[in-house]
């Protein structure tokens, strides 16, 4: 009964390869003395053939974890052997072991310093789930330097550099640093686009950066270029919809989202934006139907049972990571800041926003489905709050809280419900708890300041709102709130400036932040 018997050809082939690997490791010649050189070469060649065949067999079956373990055993042969190091790095990438993959790629760069694809891969990993943006910047600059020989790699290097600067700008907690990094990102994307005008990604990211900087007409021009080059790109269609919403063409934006969803019906980021637009264009009933539709899609996509069975032991250490990821999807700040980023490294299972459920997400961790489910419930709660139904909003928020009770956005939504019920003191407590978890959550800062304003604590309200402006200078609600607080203190000139800034920003504000769109290579 303990003897394994292969049931098909693939299993038999894999069994034979694993036996061959065992024999290759047993008979390995590792001695570096000249007399053993020929034997060592033959031993290496035999082992390389076995590991290449294992890569094909395991790769086709998606067994990347097992493949990375096999190739790790091959490291005894890998002294100065680029091929084995590179295979090992790729297997680690596929298995979602990004941190180790970057370290192995550094050795690959040492062995093959003229290959621009290696630092490009490393930059992709660093700016993804790892969020090592300084490392990503160094790798991107290496690609740019190596790209002097070919404009293609130089363009890709500038694209990676622009993405790194753009993400650093989002993380920056000081307004001045944000502006400096946004300018550097814009210059890098412009350089990438000029070097590779037929690359739709260069046009798309240039458009996205212009949109983040609120240069809406210019962004529209470049996103249309991107769509001419790649007409079915989900992110480009999404960006076009957000740009139209920034111009207050909500019905046109909703039509674009519907068109994109006809191609990508299970893209939750598009569906989240659809909920916001439907609330404005078709009313809350349609938005709630979309939330119900998302729950059905979620069930069909994941077909999972009770999350407490699956993620027991994961929720508590990772709740702050969820808080970070939730910002990307459902806040209007468009910012993920250094305090939250440090916490997010507890769990590195998701990519680039993460990057949502669309094609750019490489390895989705065990919490990914539950985060998506929580976001659906929170979107439904927002709709109910908008139509003044606290009981239903409470029920939806509780569903999200059952999954991630310490998410700052769940606490913020509890504060919103408390405000709706007229419980100002309770709302204040929830916002303070949300900020204790994520001190730079702009929505919580803005609502807390509004309550303090109502309580007559003008100085503290002003301090919180000025901090919020430093975090996100494009949040028109914050500028408006700051104007009201300054006006209440008799500072009419400064209040007028704040009101004018709020009006200007509101005129170019999209229905959800532009940074909801993933920024990944």
C-alpha positions in Angstrom: 0.0 0.0 0.0 2.9 2.4 0.6 4.3 1.9 -2.9 3.5 4.8 -5.3 2.2 3.6 -8.7 2.0 6.3 -11.5 -1.5 6.5 -13.0 -0.5 8.3 -16.2 2.5 9.1 -18.5 3.1 12.5 -16.9 3.3 11.0 -13.4 5.7 8.3 -14.6 7.9 10.8 -16.4 8.0 13.0 -13.3 8.9 10.1 -11.1 11.7 9.1 -13.5 13.0 12.7 -13.5 13.0 12.9 -9.7 14.9 9.6 -9.6 17.4 11.0 -12.2 17.8 14.1 -10.1 18.6 12.0 -7.0 21.2 10.1 -9.0 22.7 13.3 -10.4 23.0 14.8 -6.9 24.5 11.5 -5.6 27.1 11.3 -8.4 27.9 15.0 -8.4 31.5 16.0 -9.1 32.1 19.3 -7.3 35.9 19.3 -7.0 37.5 22.4 -8.6 41.0 20.8 -9.1 42.2 20.7 -12.7 42.3 16.9 -12.8 38.5 16.7 -12.2 37.5 19.4 -14.7 36.1 17.0 -17.4 34.2 14.9 -14.9 32.8 18.1 -13.4 31.6 19.4 -16.8 29.9 16.0 -17.6 28.3 16.0 -14.1 27.0 19.6 -14.6 25.7 18.8 -18.1 23.8 15.7 -16.9 22.3 17.6 -13.9 21.4 20.6 -16.2 19.5 18.3 -18.6 17.6 16.8 -15.7 16.7 20.1 -14.2 15.6 21.6 -17.5 13.3 18.6 -18.0 11.9 19.0 -14.5 11.3 22.7 -15.2 9.2 21.7 -18.3 7.3 19.0 -16.5 6.6 20.9 -13.3 6.0 24.2 -15.0 3.3 22.8 -17.2 1.5 21.5 -14.1 1.9 24.7 -12.2 3.9 23.1 -9.5 6.2 26.1 -9.0 6.7 25.5 -5.3 8.1 22.0 -5.9 10.1 23.3 -8.9 11.8 26.0 -6.8 12.7 23.3 -4.2 14.2 21.1 -6.9 16.2 23.9 -8.3 17.4 24.9 -4.9 19.0 21.5 -4.6 20.7 22.3 -8.0 22.6 25.1 -6.4 25.5 22.8 -5.5 26.2 22.7 -9.3 25.6 26.5 -9.8 29.0 28.0 -9.1 29.4 30.6 -11.9 26.7 28.9 -13.9 24.2 31.6 -15.0 21.6 29.2 -16.4 20.9 27.4 -13.1 20.8 30.7 -11.2 18.4 32.2 -13.7 16.1 29.1 -13.7 16.1 29.2 -9.9 15.2 32.9 -9.9 12.3 32.4 -12.3 11.0 29.5 -10.3 11.0 31.6 -7.1 9.2 34.3 -9.0 6.5 31.9 -10.1 6.2 30.4 -6.6 5.6 33.9 -5.2 8.9 34.0 -3.2 9.7 37.5 -4.4 12.2 38.5 -1.8 14.4 35.4 -2.4 14.0 35.8 -6.2 15.4 39.4 -6.0 18.5 38.1 -4.1 19.0 35.4 -6.7 18.5 37.9 -9.6 21.3 40.0 -8.1 23.7 37.0 -8.5 22.4 36.7 -12.1 23.2 40.3 -12.7 26.7 39.7 -11.5 27.1 36.7 -13.8 25.6 38.5 -16.8 25.9 42.2 -16.3 25.1 43.2 -19.9 21.6 41.6 -19.9 19.0 44.3 -19.3 16.1 41.8 -18.8 17.5 40.7 -15.4 17.4 44.1 -13.6 14.1 44.7 -15.3 12.6 41.6 -13.7 14.1 42.6 -10.4 12.6 46.1 -10.6 9.2 44.5 -11.4 9.4 42.4 -8.3 10.6 45.2 -6.1 7.8 47.6 -7.1 5.2 44.9 -6.7 4.3 43.0 -3.5 7.7 43.7 -1.9 7.3 47.5 -2.3 11.1 48.0 -2.1 10.9 51.2 -4.1 14.5 52.3 -3.5 15.8 49.0 -4.7 13.4 49.2 -7.7 14.8 52.6 -8.5 18.4 51.3 -8.5 17.4 48.3 -10.8 15.5 50.7 -13.2 18.5 53.0 -13.5 20.7 49.9 -14.3 18.3 49.1 -17.1 18.4 52.7 -18.4 22.2 52.5 -18.4 22.3 49.2 -20.2 19.7 50.4 -22.7 22.2 52.6 -24.4 22.7 49.8 -26.9 19.0 49.3 -27.7 16.2 51.9 -27.5 13.7 49.2 -26.5 15.4 48.4 -23.2 16.1 52.1 -22.6 12.4 52.8 -23.0 11.5 50.0 -20.6 14.0 51.3 -18.1 12.5 54.7 -18.2 9.1 53.2 -17.8 10.2 51.3 -14.7 11.9 54.4 -13.3 8.7 56.4 -13.9 6.6 53.8 -12.1 9.1 53.8 -9.2 8.9 57.6 -8.8 5.1 57.6 -9.1 4.8 55.0 -6.3 7.3 56.9 -4.2 5.2 60.1 -4.7 2.1 58.2 -3.5 4.0 57.1 -0.4 5.5 60.5 0.4 4.0 62.1 3.4 5.2 65.7 2.6 3.5 67.7 -0.2 6.8 69.1 -1.4 8.4 65.7 -1.8 5.2 64.4 -3.6 5.5 67.2 -6.2 9.2 66.6 -6.8 8.7 62.9 -7.3 5.6 63.4 -9.5 7.7 65.7 -11.8 10.5 63.1 -12.0 7.9 60.4 -12.8 6.4 62.6 -15.5 9.8 63.2 -17.1 10.6 59.5 -17.1 7.3 58.5 -18.7 7.7 61.3 -21.3 11.2 59.9 -22.1 9.8 56.3 -22.4 7.1 57.5 -24.7 9.5 59.4 -26.9 11.8 56.4 -27.2 9.0 53.9 -27.8 5.9 55.8 -29.3 4.3 52.5 -30.3 4.3 51.0 -26.8 0.8 51.4 -25.4 2.1 51.1 -21.8 4.3 54.1 -22.2 1.3 56.2 -23.5 -0.9 54.8 -20.8 1.4 55.5 -17.8 2.2 58.9 -19.1 -1.6 59.6 -19.2 -2.1 58.1 -15.7 0.7 60.3 -14.3 -0.8 63.4 -15.9 -4.2 62.4 -14.5 -2.7 62.0 -11.0 -1.2 65.5 -11.4 -4.7 66.7 -12.5 -3.7 67.6 -16.0 -6.9 66.2 -17.4 -7.0 67.4 -21.0 -3.4 66.3 -21.6 -4.1 62.9 -20.0 -7.1 62.3 -22.2 -4.9 62.8 -25.3 -2.4 60.2 -24.2 -5.0 57.6 -23.0 -6.6 57.8 -26.4 -3.2 57.1 -28.0 -2.9 54.1 -25.7 -6.3 52.8 -26.8 -5.4 53.3 -30.4 -2.4 51.1 -29.8 -4.2 48.5 -27.6 -7.9 49.0 -27.9 -9.0 46.3 -25.4 -6.6 47.2 -22.5 -8.7 47.1 -19.3 -6.5 49.7 -17.5 -6.6 52.2 -20.4 -10.4 51.9 -20.6 -10.7 52.3 -16.9 -8.5 55.4 -17.0 -10.5 56.9 -19.8 -13.7 56.4 -17.7 -12.1 58.1 -14.7 -10.9 61.0 -16.8 -14.5 61.4 -18.1 -15.8 61.3 -14.6 -13.3 64.0 -13.6 -14.9 66.2 -16.3 -18.3 65.2 -14.8 -19.4 63.2 -17.8 -20.6 60.5 -15.6 -22.9 58.8 -18.1 -20.1 58.6 -20.7 -17.8 57.2 -18.0 -20.4 54.5 -17.1 -20.8 53.5 -20.7 -17.0 53.0 -21.0 -17.0 50.9 -17.8 -19.8 48.8 -19.2 -17.9 48.3 -22.4 -14.8 47.2 -20.4 -16.8 44.8 -18.3 -18.2 43.2 -21.4 -14.5 42.1 -22.1 -13.5 41.6 -18.4 -16.7 40.6 -16.5 -14.8 39.5 -13.4 -12.6 42.5 -13.0 -13.5 43.7 -9.5 -11.7 47.1 -9.8 -14.0 48.0 -12.8 -17.0 46.8 -10.9 -16.1 48.9 -7.8 -15.9 52.0 -10.1 -19.2 50.9 -11.7 -20.9 51.0 -8.2 -19.8 54.6 -7.7 -20.9 55.7 -11.1 -24.3 53.9 -10.9 -25.0 55.7 -7.6 -24.6 59.0 -9.5 -26.3 58.1 -12.8 -28.8 55.3 -12.2 -29.5 55.6 -8.5 -28.7 53.4 -5.4 -30.9 50.5 -6.4 -28.8 49.8 -9.5 -25.6 50.2 -7.5 -26.8 47.7 -4.9 -27.7 45.3 -7.7 -24.1 45.5 -8.9 -22.9 44.8 -5.4 -25.1 41.7 -5.4 -23.7 40.7 -8.8 -20.2 41.1 -7.4 -21.0 38.7 -4.5 -22.2 36.2 -7.1 -19.1 36.6 -9.2 -16.9 36.2 -6.0 -18.7 33.0 -5.1 -18.2 31.6 -8.6 -14.6 32.7 -8.8 -13.5 31.3 -5.5 -16.1 28.8 -4.3 -14.7 29.1 -0.8 -16.2 28.1 2.5 -16.0 29.7 5.9 -13.0 32.1 5.9 -12.3 31.5 9.5 -11.4 27.9 8.7 -9.1 28.8 5.9 -7.4 31.9 7.3 -7.3 31.0 11.0 -4.0 32.3 12.2 -3.6 34.7 9.3 -6.1 37.4 10.1 -4.5 38.8 13.2 -0.9 39.3 11.9 -2.2 40.6 8.6 -5.0 42.9 9.4 -2.8 46.0 8.9 -1.8 44.6 5.5 -5.5 44.5 4.6 -5.8 48.1 5.7 -3.1 49.1 3.3 -4.6 47.2 0.4 -8.0 48.5 1.1 -6.8 52.1 0.6 -6.0 51.2 -3.0 -9.5 50.2 -3.7 -12.0 52.2 -1.7 -10.6 55.4 -0.3 -10.6 58.7 -2.0 -7.1 59.7 -0.9 -5.2 57.7 -3.4 -2.4 57.4 -1.0 -0.5 54.5 0.7 2.0 56.0 3.1 5.2 54.9 4.8 3.6 54.1 8.2 1.2 51.7 6.5 3.8 50.4 4.1 6.0 49.2 7.0 3.0 47.2 8.3 2.2 45.8 4.9 5.4 43.9 4.8 4.0 41.4 7.4 2.3 39.6 4.5 3.8 39.9 1.0 1.4 37.6 -0.8 -0.2 40.3 -3.1 1.2 42.2 -5.9 1.0 45.6 -7.0 -2.3 46.4 -6.1 -1.4 44.8 -6.0 -3.0 45.4 -8.1 -6.4 43.8 -7.9 -7.9 40.8 -9.7 -6.9 41.8 -13.2 -4.1 40.2 -15.2 -1.2 42.1 -13.7 -1.5 40.4 -10.3 1.1 37.7 -10.2 0.6 35.7 -7.0 -2.5 36.2 -4.9 -2.0 35.3 -1.3 -4.4 33.3 0.9 -6.2 36.5 2.1 -6.8 37.9 -1.4 -10.4 36.5 -1.9 -11.4 37.6 1.6 -10.1 41.1 1.1 -12.1 41.3 -2.2 -15.2 40.1 -0.3 -14.7 42.7 2.4 -14.4 45.4 -0.2 -17.7 44.4 -1.8 -19.5 44.6 1.6 -17.9 48.0 2.3 -19.1 49.3 -1.1 -22.6 48.2 -0.3 -22.4 49.9 3.1 -21.3 53.1 1.4 -24.4 53.0 -0.9 -26.7 52.4 2.1 -25.1 55.3 4.0 -25.7 57.5 0.9 -29.4 56.8 1.0 -29.7 57.1 4.8 -30.2 53.5 5.8 -28.1 52.9 8.9 -29.4 49.4 9.7 -28.5 48.0 6.3 -25.1 49.9 6.4 -24.4 48.4 9.8 -25.1 44.9 8.6 -22.8 45.3 5.6 -20.0 46.8 7.7 -20.4 44.0 10.2 -19.8 41.4 7.3 -16.5 43.2 6.5 -15.6 43.4 10.2 -16.2 39.7 10.6 -13.3 39.2 8.1 -11.0 42.0 9.2 -12.1 43.5 12.5 -9.1 45.8 12.8 -9.0 47.2 9.3 -8.9 51.0 9.6 -11.4 51.4 6.7 -13.9 49.1 8.5 -13.5 51.4 11.6 -13.9 54.4 9.4 -17.2 53.0 8.0 -18.4 52.3 11.6 -17.8 56.0 12.2 -19.8 56.9 9.1 -22.7 54.8 10.3 -22.5 56.4 13.8 -22.6 59.8 12.2 -25.7 58.8 10.2 -27.4 57.8 13.5 -26.4 61.1 15.0 -24.0 59.6 17.5 -21.2 62.1 17.2 -19.2 60.9 20.2 -19.2 57.4 19.0 -18.3 58.5 15.5 -15.3 60.5 16.9 -14.1 57.4 18.8 -14.3 55.2 15.6 -12.3 57.8 13.6 -9.7 58.0 16.3 -9.3 54.2 16.3 -9.0 54.2 12.5 -6.2 56.8 12.7 -4.5 54.9 15.5 -4.1 52.1 12.9 -3.5 54.2 9.8 -2.4 57.7 10.9 -2.5 59.1 7.3 -6.0 57.9 6.3 -7.3 61.2 4.9 -11.0 60.4 5.1 -10.8 59.6 8.8 -8.8 62.8 9.3 -11.3 64.9 7.4 -14.4 63.4 9.3 -12.7 63.7 12.7 -11.8 67.4 12.0 -15.4 68.0 11.0 -16.6 66.7 14.3 -14.0 68.7 16.2 -15.2 71.8 14.3 -18.8 71.1 15.4 -17.5 70.7 19.0 -15.8 74.1 18.8 -12.2 72.7 18.9 -11.0 74.8 16.0 -7.3 74.7 16.6 -7.1 70.9 16.7 -9.4 70.6 13.7 -7.2 73.0 11.7 -4.0 71.0 12.7 -5.6 67.7 11.5 -6.8 69.2 8.2 -3.4 70.8 7.5 -1.8 67.5 8.1 -4.3 65.9 5.8 -3.5 68.4 3.0 0.2 67.5 3.4 -0.8 63.8 2.9 -3.1 64.4 -0.1 -3.1 67.9 -1.6 -5.8 67.0 -4.1 -8.6 66.1 -1.6 -11.1 68.9 -2.2 -13.2 67.9 0.8 -10.2 68.5 3.1 -9.6 72.0 1.6 -13.2 72.9 2.0 -13.2 71.7 5.6 -10.0 73.7 6.2 -11.7 76.8 4.8 -14.7 76.3 7.1 -12.5 76.0 10.2 -10.4 79.1 9.2 -13.6 81.0 8.6 -15.0 80.1 12.0 -11.7 81.5 13.5 -12.2 84.8 11.6 -9.4 84.2 9.1 -11.5 85.1 6.1 -8.7 85.7 3.6 -7.1 82.3 4.1 -10.5 80.6 4.2 -11.3 82.1 0.8 -8.1 80.7 -0.7 -9.0 77.3 0.7 -12.5 77.5 -0.7 -11.2 78.5 -4.2 -8.6 75.6 -4.1 -11.4 73.2 -3.1 -13.6 74.4 -6.0 -10.7 74.0 -8.5 -9.8 70.5 -7.3 -13.4 69.4 -7.2 -13.8 70.4 -10.8 -11.1 67.8 -11.8 -11.9 65.1 -9.2 -12.7 61.6 -10.5 -15.4 59.4 -9.0 -12.7 57.2 -7.5 -9.0 58.1 -7.2 -6.8 57.6 -10.3 -4.4 55.6 -8.1 -7.0 52.8 -7.9 -5.5 51.7 -11.3 -2.5 49.4 -10.7 1.0 50.7 -11.5 3.0 47.6 -12.4 5.5 46.6 -15.1 
